[in-house]
Amino acid sequence: MTVQERDTDDATVGAAAVSRRGAGARSAGRGGPRTATNRDVTQINRTAILDLLRTSGPLPRREIRRRTGLSSATVERLCQALLEEGALELAGLDRTSNGRPSNLFRYVSGLRAVAAIDVTENNARGRILDLGGNVLYESYEPFDFHRANASSVRLEGLLTLVDRLTSDETGLRAPLAGIGIALPGVTHDGVVVNAIELDWLNVPVAQIVAERTGLPVLCENDANATAYSELRHGTARDAESAVALVLGTGIGAGIISEGRIHRGFGSAAGEVGFLLTSVNALGHYFTDRGDVEGTISEQVEPYMRGEAGHVDRRIGPAFRTMMQLVEQGDAEAMRARDEFFDNIALICAAITVVLAPRVIVLAGAFAQYSELSAEQIARRLIGKIPAVPTIVPSRLGFDAAITGIGDLAIDHARTATYLV
């Protein structure tokens, strides 16, 4: 989206200046149209050029003009300014057209960087990425539960990793433009409202990390980050409507609708573990685990491993243990498998009849048995719902959440801002 610049001090931005997210120009506190200065218009057009070159690779000025709709003078002026700032660089000559060869302009992804962090029950994993998505540095922080209560240990471990990623230890010169953090549980406006996996309730993670680093911080539910990465790079690429069903400590879903993350009211969309399995559930109350998640947990409980007085209550590892016994011909494990997939199919049926996704991606602990899981679920749904979506394994596997939060952090940290 671009806006032709004017010679006046202010430029009224109409429907043509809406952001990619489709939001029209809104009033700034009072009724009436929102106006923009020439600086605002320049930012929008700079962003259009940078985004085009970031996604399309090197292009000559004439192709930039054609694809953005900007005037020759505007493209000439902005490309020169971006060259001087180091946001663009020359990438040789374009000899594909008749006449004199022209310069090719290339986006400089290494001008700035972002940090991406994936927090799980037992550890935090971090990366630094340039704005082209290239991994420049990676680190890992296991949580030491011997030192304090588990909730505090996880927060301290996260902050230890943040300190490392923002320190000179990385050896990187590109300044960080922001931090993205993927977290389990309901995460809204930077606050982890409820994450059973982490023992966190109303923890203002974004504020804590921002005050520690002085950087913008974006927090996102890990299933949403997984869904976004599969949309951008994985098996849901270009699907526009997709769901990532993530099996871990519990079970959750990240929802993509019309190419965007659907978070719902309070960012609580996708908490599919709270779906009800029958009318009997109406006689009970559910707090930490929902009905279907609790039912699934009970089904795999015999396969939860315990050591040193501690039992690993995560559904994902128990699922893998159960499936290993199925491969060995264990009859009890086969019965548990069938009950497990009956409930997973109920979740997929509910998701499908409400959202009608084109693709359901099986992520998290499904990974090792994803093809088999897809077959088990699809077989149960055929003839039971109007249309069965394509059910596929995650392409990104263990990297899905950290890749997705990295992409979101890059999107959040681009050089200029679209008006909303």
MIVEXZA-576571 format. One record per residue (C-alpha): x, y, z; residue number from 1. Coordinates in Angstrom, 3 decimals, decimal comma, always signed. Example, Ala and Ser with C-alpha at 12.3 -4.5 7.8 and 13.67 -1.06 7.14 Angstrom:
% residues 2
+----------+----------+----------+-----+
!        x !        y !        z !   k !
+----------+----------+----------+-----+
!  +12,300 !   -4,500 !   +7,800 !   1 !
!  +13,670 !   -1,060 !   +7,140 !   2 !
+----------+----------+----------+-----+
This chain:
% residues 420
+----------+----------+----------+-----+
!        x !        y !        z !   k !
+----------+----------+----------+-----+
!   +0,000 !   +0,000 !   +0,000 !   1 !
!   +1,413 !   +3,390 !   -0,975 !   2 !
!   +0,308 !   +6,995 !   -0,844 !   3 !
!   +1,282 !   +9,681 !   -3,339 !   4 !
!   +2,971 !  +12,529 !   -1,493 !   5 !
!   +1,783 !  +16,122 !   -1,769 !   6 !
!   +3,434 !  +19,503 !   -1,541 !   7 !
!   +1,140 !  +20,727 !   +1,238 !   8 !
!   +2,047 !  +20,531 !   +4,921 !   9 !
!   -0,663 !  +17,959 !   +5,594 !  10 !
!   -2,101 !  +15,175 !   +3,504 !  11 !
!   -5,472 !  +13,629 !   +4,144 !  12 !
!   -5,183 !   +9,877 !   +3,906 !  13 !
!   -8,289 !   +8,221 !   +2,590 !  14 !
!   -9,168 !   +4,630 !   +1,850 !  15 !
!   -6,016 !   +4,202 !   -0,218 !  16 !
!   -3,848 !   +4,608 !   +2,881 !  17 !
!   -5,228 !   +1,755 !   +4,917 !  18 !
!   -2,809 !   -0,669 !   +6,489 !  19 !
!   -2,258 !   -4,213 !   +5,275 !  20 !
!   -4,458 !   -5,399 !   +8,054 !  21 !
!   -7,352 !   -3,755 !   +6,271 !  22 !
!   -8,095 !   -1,145 !   +8,925 !  23 !
!   -9,323 !   +2,159 !   +7,518 !  24 !
!   -7,975 !   +5,473 !   +8,679 !  25 !
!   -9,549 !   +6,233 !  +12,048 !  26 !
!  -10,147 !   +9,444 !  +13,877 !  27 !
!   -7,498 !  +10,539 !  +16,351 !  28 !
!   -9,683 !  +10,861 !  +19,431 !  29 !
!  -12,490 !  +12,904 !  +17,790 !  30 !
!  -14,870 !  +12,489 !  +14,910 !  31 !
!  -13,770 !  +13,258 !  +11,378 !  32 !
!  -11,130 !  +11,877 !   +9,064 !  33 !
!   -7,604 !  +11,226 !  +10,231 !  34 !
!   -4,960 !  +13,344 !   +8,551 !  35 !
!   -1,301 !  +12,608 !   +7,953 !  36 !
!   +1,708 !  +14,830 !   +7,485 !  37 !
!   +4,096 !  +14,373 !   +4,596 !  38 !
!   +6,368 !  +12,566 !   +7,063 !  39 !
!   +3,620 !   +9,974 !   +7,684 !  40 !
!   +3,137 !   +9,501 !   +3,946 !  41 !
!   +6,883 !   +9,138 !   +3,450 !  42 !
!   +6,993 !   +6,445 !   +6,150 !  43 !
!   +4,238 !   +4,493 !   +4,440 !  44 !
!   +5,966 !   +4,672 !   +1,071 !  45 !
!   +9,368 !   +3,791 !   +2,549 !  46 !
!   +7,739 !   +0,751 !   +4,150 !  47 !
!   +6,171 !   -0,243 !   +0,837 !  48 !
!   +9,562 !   -0,167 !   -0,904 !  49 !
!  +11,360 !   -2,014 !   +1,905 !  50 !
!   +8,652 !   -4,688 !   +2,146 !  51 !
!   +8,666 !   -5,187 !   -1,614 !  52 !
!  +12,436 !   -5,683 !   -1,761 !  53 !
!  +12,445 !   -7,810 !   +1,383 !  54 !
!   +9,990 !  -10,283 !   -0,110 !  55 !
!  +10,848 !  -10,094 !   -3,810 !  56 !
!  +14,629 !   -9,767 !   -3,853 !  57 !
!  +16,650 !   -7,210 !   -5,875 !  58 !
!  +14,674 !   -5,013 !   -8,298 !  59 !
!  +15,397 !   -2,012 !  -10,540 !  60 !
!  +13,658 !   +1,330 !  -10,010 !  61 !
!  +11,225 !   +0,819 !  -12,875 !  62 !
!   +9,972 !   -2,447 !  -11,319 !  63 !
!   +9,660 !   -0,790 !   -7,917 !  64 !
!   +7,580 !   +1,928 !   -9,576 !  65 !
!   +5,391 !   -0,612 !  -11,339 !  66 !
!   +4,707 !   -2,730 !   -8,266 !  67 !
!   +4,165 !   +0,111 !   -5,778 !  68 !
!   +2,429 !   +2,618 !   -8,037 !  69 !
!   +4,730 !   +5,376 !   -6,786 !  70 !
!   +5,949 !   +8,142 !   -9,056 !  71 !
!   +9,440 !   +8,099 !  -10,574 !  72 !
!  +10,495 !  +11,075 !   -8,468 !  73 !
!   +9,290 !   +9,460 !   -5,223 !  74 !
!  +11,041 !   +6,151 !   -5,953 !  75 !
!  +14,238 !   +7,959 !   -6,921 !  76 !
!  +14,264 !  +10,099 !   -3,763 !  77 !
!  +13,341 !   +7,326 !   -1,306 !  78 !
!  +15,724 !   +4,743 !   -2,787 !  79 !
!  +18,573 !   +7,236 !   -2,553 !  80 !
!  +17,712 !   +8,023 !   +1,078 !  81 !
!  +17,468 !   +4,339 !   +1,964 !  82 !
!  +20,829 !   +3,694 !   +0,284 !  83 !
!  +22,448 !   +6,430 !   +2,376 !  84 !
!  +20,921 !   +5,005 !   +5,573 !  85 !
!  +22,164 !   +1,508 !   +4,762 !  86 !
!  +18,661 !   +0,016 !   +4,560 !  87 !
!  +19,249 !   -0,741 !   +0,857 !  88 !
!  +22,346 !   -1,633 !   -1,117 !  89 !
!  +23,199 !   -1,896 !   -4,787 !  90 !
!  +23,117 !   -5,446 !   -6,158 !  91 !
!  +24,569 !   -5,080 !   -9,629 !  92 !
!  +22,916 !   -4,093 !  -12,892 !  93 !
!  +19,652 !   -5,114 !  -14,490 !  94 !
!  +20,267 !   -6,014 !  -18,150 !  95 !
!  +16,896 !   -7,594 !  -18,891 !  96 !
!  +15,429 !   -4,591 !  -20,701 !  97 !
!  +16,435 !   -2,686 !  -23,800 !  98 !
!  +18,563 !   +0,373 !  -23,341 !  99 !
!  +20,997 !   +1,352 !  -20,661 ! 100 !
!  +21,353 !   -1,109 !  -17,740 ! 101 !
!  +19,908 !   +0,149 !  -14,462 ! 102 !
!  +20,898 !   -0,444 !  -10,846 ! 103 !
!  +19,329 !   -3,250 !   -8,845 ! 104 !
!  +18,360 !   -2,406 !   -5,265 ! 105 !
!  +18,529 !   -5,032 !   -2,511 ! 106 !
!  +17,093 !   -4,986 !   +1,003 ! 107 !
!  +19,763 !   -5,068 !   +3,740 ! 108 !
!  +18,407 !   -7,522 !   +6,282 ! 109 !
!  +21,369 !   -7,223 !   +8,646 ! 110 !
!  +20,891 !   -3,552 !   +9,452 ! 111 !
!  +18,998 !   -4,456 !  +12,625 ! 112 !
!  +18,035 !   -7,638 !  +14,441 ! 113 !
!  +15,381 !   -9,048 !  +16,774 ! 114 !
!  +15,458 !  -11,592 !  +19,573 ! 115 !
!  +12,999 !  -14,512 !  +19,548 ! 116 !
!  +12,358 !  -16,644 !  +22,647 ! 117 !
!  +10,276 !  -19,795 !  +23,126 ! 118 !
!   +9,400 !  -20,551 !  +26,756 ! 119 !
!   +8,312 !  -24,070 !  +27,717 ! 120 !
!   +7,716 !  -25,813 !  +31,020 ! 121 !
!  +11,339 !  -26,866 !  +31,472 ! 122 !
!  +13,471 !  -24,394 !  +29,507 ! 123 !
!  +13,698 !  -21,265 !  +27,380 ! 124 !
!  +15,265 !  -21,163 !  +23,952 ! 125 !
!  +16,422 !  -17,978 !  +22,282 ! 126 !
!  +17,586 !  -16,753 !  +18,888 ! 127 !
!  +18,759 !  -13,530 !  +17,349 ! 128 !
!  +17,593 !  -13,000 !  +13,776 ! 129 !
!  +18,289 !  -10,351 !  +11,207 ! 130 !
!  +15,266 !   -8,752 !   +9,563 ! 131 !
!  +15,486 !  -11,282 !   +6,741 ! 132 !
!  +14,866 !  -14,109 !   +9,212 ! 133 !
!  +18,436 !  -15,437 !   +9,169 ! 134 !
!  +19,564 !  -16,939 !  +12,489 ! 135 !
!  +22,635 !  -15,077 !  +13,784 ! 136 !
!  +22,903 !  -16,502 !  +17,304 ! 137 !
!  +21,156 !  -19,152 !  +19,389 ! 138 !
!  +21,154 !  -19,988 !  +23,090 ! 139 !
!  +19,339 !  -22,244 !  +25,534 ! 140 !
!  +18,495 !  -21,891 !  +29,227 ! 141 !
!  +17,351 !  -24,958 !  +31,199 ! 142 !
!  +15,384 !  -24,183 !  +34,356 ! 143 !
!  +16,968 !  -25,297 !  +37,633 ! 144 !
!  +14,058 !  -26,300 !  +39,859 ! 145 !
!  +16,285 !  -27,063 !  +42,853 ! 146 !
!  +16,816 !  -23,382 !  +43,711 ! 147 !
!  +13,316 !  -21,994 !  +44,330 ! 148 !
!   +9,663 !  -22,509 !  +43,554 ! 149 !
!   +8,985 !  -23,497 !  +39,951 ! 150 !
!   +7,090 !  -20,325 !  +39,028 ! 151 !
!   +9,934 !  -18,015 !  +40,081 ! 152 !
!  +12,598 !  -20,266 !  +38,562 ! 153 !
!  +10,945 !  -20,034 !  +35,155 ! 154 !
!  +10,758 !  -16,245 !  +35,238 ! 155 !
!  +14,350 !  -15,953 !  +36,449 ! 156 !
!  +15,479 !  -18,386 !  +33,752 ! 157 !
!  +13,696 !  -16,366 !  +31,072 ! 158 !
!  +15,356 !  -13,158 !  +32,279 ! 159 !
!  +18,767 !  -14,841 !  +32,359 ! 160 !
!  +18,312 !  -15,758 !  +28,710 ! 161 !
!  +17,110 !  -12,228 !  +27,889 ! 162 !
!  +20,236 !  -10,779 !  +29,517 ! 163 !
!  +22,436 !  -13,085 !  +27,435 ! 164 !
!  +20,693 !  -12,255 !  +24,159 ! 165 !
!  +20,990 !   -8,513 !  +24,780 ! 166 !
!  +24,621 !   -8,630 !  +25,948 ! 167 !
!  +27,944 !   -8,332 !  +24,126 ! 168 !
!  +28,303 !  -12,106 !  +24,542 ! 169 !
!  +26,498 !  -12,596 !  +21,229 ! 170 !
!  +29,302 !  -10,844 !  +19,348 ! 171 !
!  +26,778 !   -9,200 !  +17,015 ! 172 !
!  +26,958 !   -5,601 !  +15,841 ! 173 !
!  +23,408 !   -5,125 !  +14,549 ! 174 !
!  +21,306 !   -3,421 !  +17,251 ! 175 !
!  +18,207 !   -5,205 !  +18,514 ! 176 !
!  +14,952 !   -3,596 !  +17,418 ! 177 !
!  +12,730 !   -5,694 !  +19,667 ! 178 !
!  +12,071 !   -8,988 !  +21,432 ! 179 !
!   +9,369 !  -11,572 !  +20,737 ! 180 !
!   +8,428 !  -14,185 !  +23,351 ! 181 !
!   +6,248 !  -17,269 !  +22,711 ! 182 !
!   +4,535 !  -18,556 !  +25,848 ! 183 !
!   +2,059 !  -21,295 !  +26,723 ! 184 !
!   -1,356 !  -20,354 !  +28,102 ! 185 !
!   -3,578 !  -17,342 !  +27,592 ! 186 !
!   -1,371 !  -14,338 !  +26,797 ! 187 !
!   -3,044 !  -10,963 !  +26,288 ! 188 !
!   -1,443 !   -7,545 !  +25,766 ! 189 !
!   +1,898 !   -8,766 !  +27,068 ! 190 !
!   +0,429 !  -10,370 !  +30,207 ! 191 !
!   +0,409 !  -14,132 !  +30,774 ! 192 !
!   -3,133 !  -14,302 !  +32,122 ! 193 !
!   -3,068 !  -18,012 !  +32,893 ! 194 !
!   -0,384 !  -20,555 !  +32,050 ! 195 !
!   -0,800 !  -23,790 !  +33,987 ! 196 !
!   +2,398 !  -25,133 !  +32,407 ! 197 !
!   +4,444 !  -22,323 !  +33,953 ! 198 !
!   +2,468 !  -21,825 !  +37,194 ! 199 !
!   +1,957 !  -18,204 !  +36,115 ! 200 !
!   -1,131 !  -16,117 !  +36,721 ! 201 !
!   -1,342 !  -12,494 !  +35,507 ! 202 !
!   +2,408 !  -12,112 !  +35,001 ! 203 !
!   +3,204 !   -8,908 !  +33,015 ! 204 !
!   +6,034 !  -10,487 !  +31,031 ! 205 !
!   +6,282 !   -7,809 !  +28,329 ! 206 !
!   +6,523 !   -5,010 !  +30,896 ! 207 !
!   +9,133 !   -6,857 !  +32,971 ! 208 !
!  +11,349 !   -7,589 !  +29,964 ! 209 !
!  +10,868 !   -4,116 !  +28,431 ! 210 !
!  +11,906 !   -2,390 !  +31,673 ! 211 !
!  +14,949 !   -4,653 !  +31,889 ! 212 !
!  +16,100 !   -4,077 !  +28,308 ! 213 !
!  +14,577 !   -0,801 !  +27,129 ! 214 !
!  +13,322 !   -2,616 !  +24,009 ! 215 !
!   +9,825 !   -3,141 !  +22,588 ! 216 !
!   +8,535 !   -6,583 !  +23,622 ! 217 !
!   +5,896 !   -8,679 !  +21,878 ! 218 !
!   +4,388 !  -11,664 !  +23,719 ! 219 !
!   +2,306 !  -14,316 !  +21,951 ! 220 !
!   +0,717 !  -17,651 !  +22,745 ! 221 !
!   +2,977 !  -20,466 !  +21,526 ! 222 !
!   +0,207 !  -22,183 !  +19,540 ! 223 !
!   -0,505 !  -18,902 !  +17,725 ! 224 !
!   +3,199 !  -18,532 !  +16,968 ! 225 !
!   +3,256 !  -22,117 !  +15,686 ! 226 !
!   +0,268 !  -21,497 !  +13,425 ! 227 !
!   +1,865 !  -18,320 !  +12,060 ! 228 !
!   +5,121 !  -20,090 !  +11,244 ! 229 !
!   +3,291 !  -22,894 !   +9,454 ! 230 !
!   +1,375 !  -20,286 !   +7,452 ! 231 !
!   +4,562 !  -18,474 !   +6,457 ! 232 !
!   +6,942 !  -21,402 !   +5,946 ! 233 !
!   +5,260 !  -24,730 !   +6,601 ! 234 !
!   +2,481 !  -27,057 !   +5,543 ! 235 !
!   -0,196 !  -24,351 !   +5,875 ! 236 !
!   +1,653 !  -21,963 !   +3,563 ! 237 !
!   -0,769 !  -19,738 !   +1,654 ! 238 !
!   -3,753 !  -21,614 !   +3,148 ! 239 !
!   -5,258 !  -18,346 !   +4,487 ! 240 !
!   -7,418 !  -20,412 !   +6,888 ! 241 !
!   -5,617 !  -22,945 !   +9,076 ! 242 !
!   -5,355 !  -24,331 !  +12,591 ! 243 !
!   -2,245 !  -25,650 !  +14,342 ! 244 !
!   -3,209 !  -28,272 !  +16,914 ! 245 !
!   -0,349 !  -28,401 !  +19,418 ! 246 !
!   +0,146 !  -31,318 !  +21,797 ! 247 !
!   +2,417 !  -30,545 !  +24,729 ! 248 !
!   +1,786 !  -30,290 !  +28,447 ! 249 !
!   -1,838 !  -30,000 !  +27,414 ! 250 !
!   -3,480 !  -29,345 !  +24,081 ! 251 !
!   -4,118 !  -26,014 !  +22,406 ! 252 !
!   -4,772 !  -24,529 !  +18,989 ! 253 !
!   -3,449 !  -21,586 !  +17,042 ! 254 !
!   -5,976 !  -20,187 !  +14,570 ! 255 !
!   -5,254 !  -18,450 !  +11,277 ! 256 !
!   -8,227 !  -16,723 !   +9,658 ! 257 !
!   -7,886 !  -14,850 !   +6,369 ! 258 !
!   -4,124 !  -14,938 !   +6,710 ! 259 !
!   -4,012 !  -13,443 !  +10,221 ! 260 !
!   -3,861 !  -14,814 !  +13,753 ! 261 !
!   -7,325 !  -14,978 !  +15,298 ! 262 !
!   -6,930 !  -14,292 !  +19,027 ! 263 !
!  -10,531 !  -13,732 !  +20,052 ! 264 !
!  -11,760 !  -11,807 !  +23,078 ! 265 !
!   -9,041 !  -11,569 !  +25,708 ! 266 !
!   -6,742 !  -13,523 !  +23,348 ! 267 !
!   -8,383 !  -16,732 !  +24,631 ! 268 !
!   -9,236 !  -18,257 !  +21,246 ! 269 !
!   -7,844 !  -21,745 !  +20,715 ! 270 !
!   -8,194 !  -23,066 !  +24,277 ! 271 !
!   -9,621 !  -26,291 !  +22,859 ! 272 !
!   -8,728 !  -28,273 !  +25,971 ! 273 !
!  -11,862 !  -26,745 !  +27,507 ! 274 !
!  -14,229 !  -28,263 !  +24,952 ! 275 !
!  -16,879 !  -30,469 !  +26,596 ! 276 !
!  -16,987 !  -34,179 !  +25,842 ! 277 !
!  -20,623 !  -34,842 !  +26,841 ! 278 !
!  -23,586 !  -33,458 !  +28,774 ! 279 !
!  -22,091 !  -35,053 !  +31,891 ! 280 !
!  -19,476 !  -32,301 !  +31,860 ! 281 !
!  -22,189 !  -29,749 !  +32,648 ! 282 !
!  -22,335 !  -31,129 !  +36,182 ! 283 !
!  -18,678 !  -30,308 !  +36,870 ! 284 !
!  -16,420 !  -27,255 !  +37,113 ! 285 !
!  -13,064 !  -26,959 !  +35,352 ! 286 !
!  -10,214 !  -24,665 !  +36,364 ! 287 !
!   -6,693 !  -25,729 !  +35,426 ! 288 !
!   -7,666 !  -28,332 !  +32,803 ! 289 !
!  -10,784 !  -28,364 !  +30,661 ! 290 !
!  -13,020 !  -31,397 !  +30,208 ! 291 !
!  -11,502 !  -32,856 !  +27,041 ! 292 !
!   -7,932 !  -32,123 !  +28,140 ! 293 !
!   -8,578 !  -33,756 !  +31,515 ! 294 !
!  -10,149 !  -36,766 !  +29,798 ! 295 !
!   -7,147 !  -37,155 !  +27,480 ! 296 !
!   -4,781 !  -36,777 !  +30,427 ! 297 !
!   -6,544 !  -39,615 !  +32,247 ! 298 !
!   -6,316 !  -41,821 !  +29,155 ! 299 !
!   -2,537 !  -41,460 !  +28,933 ! 300 !
!   -1,897 !  -41,328 !  +32,688 ! 301 !
!   -0,552 !  -44,919 !  +32,799 ! 302 !
!   +2,207 !  -43,777 !  +30,442 ! 303 !
!   +3,308 !  -40,737 !  +32,455 ! 304 !
!   +6,801 !  -41,249 !  +33,775 ! 305 !
!   +7,837 !  -40,684 !  +37,371 ! 306 !
!  +11,222 !  -40,367 !  +38,999 ! 307 !
!  +12,569 !  -39,129 !  +42,338 ! 308 !
!   +9,046 !  -38,672 !  +43,643 ! 309 !
!   +7,996 !  -36,540 !  +40,670 ! 310 !
!   +5,581 !  -37,618 !  +37,935 ! 311 !
!   +5,817 !  -35,914 !  +34,538 ! 312 !
!   +2,180 !  -34,886 !  +33,948 ! 313 !
!   +2,690 !  -33,646 !  +30,395 ! 314 !
!   +0,374 !  -35,268 !  +27,878 ! 315 !
!   +2,891 !  -35,071 !  +25,028 ! 316 !
!   +5,614 !  -37,315 !  +26,475 ! 317 !
!   +2,970 !  -39,774 !  +27,722 ! 318 !
!   +1,511 !  -39,914 !  +24,208 ! 319 !
!   +4,888 !  -40,839 !  +22,756 ! 320 !
!   +5,405 !  -43,568 !  +25,373 ! 321 !
!   +1,945 !  -44,945 !  +24,625 ! 322 !
!   +2,636 !  -45,025 !  +20,892 ! 323 !
!   +5,945 !  -46,824 !  +21,430 ! 324 !
!   +4,060 !  -49,585 !  +23,265 ! 325 !
!   +1,480 !  -49,701 !  +20,466 ! 326 !
!   +4,317 !  -50,403 !  +18,046 ! 327 !
!   +5,310 !  -53,317 !  +20,282 ! 328 !
!   +1,808 !  -54,770 !  +20,075 ! 329 !
!   +0,680 !  -53,866 !  +23,617 ! 330 !
!   -3,118 !  -54,435 !  +23,668 ! 331 !
!   -3,800 !  -52,006 !  +26,542 ! 332 !
!   -1,829 !  -49,271 !  +24,792 ! 333 !
!   -3,835 !  -49,900 !  +21,605 ! 334 !
!   -7,082 !  -49,406 !  +23,533 ! 335 !
!   -5,736 !  -46,182 !  +25,075 ! 336 !
!   -4,628 !  -45,003 !  +21,612 ! 337 !
!   -8,120 !  -45,494 !  +20,204 ! 338 !
!   -9,717 !  -43,543 !  +23,051 ! 339 !
!   -7,076 !  -40,835 !  +22,723 ! 340 !
!   -7,730 !  -40,318 !  +19,012 ! 341 !
!  -11,494 !  -40,431 !  +19,540 ! 342 !
!  -11,158 !  -37,303 !  +21,690 ! 343 !
!   -8,644 !  -35,632 !  +19,368 ! 344 !
!  -11,113 !  -36,230 !  +16,522 ! 345 !
!  -13,878 !  -34,579 !  +18,573 ! 346 !
!  -11,643 !  -31,536 !  +18,996 ! 347 !
!  -10,931 !  -31,419 !  +15,246 ! 348 !
!  -14,632 !  -31,811 !  +14,452 ! 349 !
!  -15,544 !  -28,869 !  +16,695 ! 350 !
!  -12,776 !  -26,736 !  +15,194 ! 351 !
!  -13,857 !  -27,609 !  +11,661 ! 352 !
!  -17,597 !  -27,003 !  +11,893 ! 353 !
!  -17,038 !  -23,604 !  +13,540 ! 354 !
!  -13,966 !  -22,303 !  +11,673 ! 355 !
!  -13,881 !  -24,385 !   +8,462 ! 356 !
!  -10,081 !  -24,318 !   +8,182 ! 357 !
!   -8,529 !  -25,480 !   +4,954 ! 358 !
!   -5,701 !  -27,173 !   +6,870 ! 359 !
!   -5,187 !  -28,586 !  +10,370 ! 360 !
!   -1,493 !  -28,896 !  +11,205 ! 361 !
!   -0,480 !  -31,417 !  +13,876 ! 362 !
!   +2,356 !  -29,918 !  +15,917 ! 363 !
!   +4,265 !  -30,400 !  +19,141 ! 364 !
!   +4,395 !  -33,948 !  +20,488 ! 365 !
!   +2,469 !  -35,263 !  +17,476 ! 366 !
!   +5,725 !  -34,928 !  +15,500 ! 367 !
!   +7,103 !  -38,459 !  +15,751 ! 368 !
!   +3,730 !  -39,990 !  +14,882 ! 369 !
!   +2,214 !  -37,189 !  +12,838 ! 370 !
!   +1,463 !  -39,160 !   +9,659 ! 371 !
!   -0,204 !  -41,925 !  +11,638 ! 372 !
!   -2,053 !  -39,334 !  +13,759 ! 373 !
!   -3,354 !  -37,560 !  +10,656 ! 374 !
!   -4,693 !  -40,847 !   +9,284 ! 375 !
!   -6,330 !  -41,775 !  +12,603 ! 376 !
!   -8,095 !  -38,405 !  +12,875 ! 377 !
!   -9,204 !  -38,125 !   +9,231 ! 378 !
!  -10,624 !  -41,659 !   +9,280 ! 379 !
!  -12,818 !  -40,793 !  +12,256 ! 380 !
!  -14,147 !  -37,575 !  +10,681 ! 381 !
!  -15,106 !  -38,795 !   +7,201 ! 382 !
!  -18,881 !  -38,771 !   +6,876 ! 383 !
!  -19,332 !  -37,134 !  +10,283 ! 384 !
!  -18,864 !  -33,467 !   +9,327 ! 385 !
!  -19,654 !  -31,553 !   +6,099 ! 386 !
!  -16,041 !  -31,404 !   +4,893 ! 387 !
!  -12,860 !  -32,825 !   +6,371 ! 388 !
!   -9,925 !  -30,403 !   +6,201 ! 389 !
!   -6,506 !  -31,508 !   +5,054 ! 390 !
!   -4,755 !  -32,852 !   +8,144 ! 391 !
!   -0,983 !  -32,640 !   +7,869 ! 392 !
!   +2,119 !  -32,842 !  +10,059 ! 393 !
!   +4,065 !  -29,742 !  +11,019 ! 394 !
!   +6,953 !  -29,054 !   +8,671 ! 395 !
!   +8,865 !  -26,990 !  +11,219 ! 396 !
!   +8,579 !  -29,375 !  +14,155 ! 397 !
!  +10,497 !  -28,241 !  +17,240 ! 398 !
!  +11,321 !  -24,926 !  +15,532 ! 399 !
!   +7,708 !  -23,936 !  +14,857 ! 400 !
!   +7,006 !  -21,672 !  +17,847 ! 401 !
!  +10,385 !  -19,913 !  +17,891 ! 402 !
!  +10,232 !  -19,401 !  +14,106 ! 403 !
!   +6,740 !  -17,948 !  +14,384 ! 404 !
!   +7,567 !  -15,544 !  +17,203 ! 405 !
!  +10,669 !  -14,509 !  +15,260 ! 406 !
!   +8,530 !  -13,702 !  +12,221 ! 407 !
!   +6,093 !  -11,725 !  +14,380 ! 408 !
!   +8,936 !   -9,797 !  +16,025 ! 409 !
!  +10,388 !   -8,952 !  +12,603 ! 410 !
!   +6,993 !   -7,764 !  +11,380 ! 411 !
!   +6,666 !   -5,657 !  +14,531 ! 412 !
!  +10,089 !   -4,082 !  +14,168 ! 413 !
!  +10,135 !   -2,983 !  +10,544 ! 414 !
!  +11,597 !   +0,400 !   +9,745 ! 415 !
!   +8,366 !   +2,365 !   +9,249 ! 416 !
!   +4,797 !   +2,090 !  +10,452 ! 417 !
!   +1,542 !   +1,827 !   +8,544 ! 418 !
!   -1,251 !   +4,053 !   +9,762 ! 419 !
!   -4,082 !   +2,253 !  +11,545 ! 420 !
+----------+----------+----------+-----+
